[in-house]
């Protein structure tokens, strides 16, 4: 966190998340008879967050809100699956290439921090990250809701 006023700060946020998908999580296309489907979906984010709260040196505990913008890189692993065709009673093996995408990201949320020393502290926060539907075109599609906790270092 880099405060630039008593009630405003800026933060650069790098994030990583992984979603493990299987046949019960999503339907892969129209292959409802597919089985043994497993895929990892890796989410990499880089964004700049603007924080609004009490960032004075004398505050041991503070609550803050945040808004941010950035990019989200999604990398999907390839996946294979077996499909049973009831028409001719045969099994077919298929491999599907994973898709990669880069999208615009907007974040809104809030949290709190507890200072342990002059520069180090603990924090916990909740965000809602809204992702553009396709590339950098500003039509928003899905979102995700990360909950975080950790150690923070403040630059003065």
Secondary structure, DSSP 4 states (H G I P E B T S, - for coil): -EEEETTEEEEEEEEEEEEEEETTTS--TT-TTEES-EEEEEEEEEEEEEEEE---TT-SEEEEEEEEEEEEEEEEPPEEEEEEETTTTEEEEEEE---EEEEEEEEEEEEEEEESSSSEEEEEEEEEEEEESSTTSS-EEEEE--EEEEEEE-B-
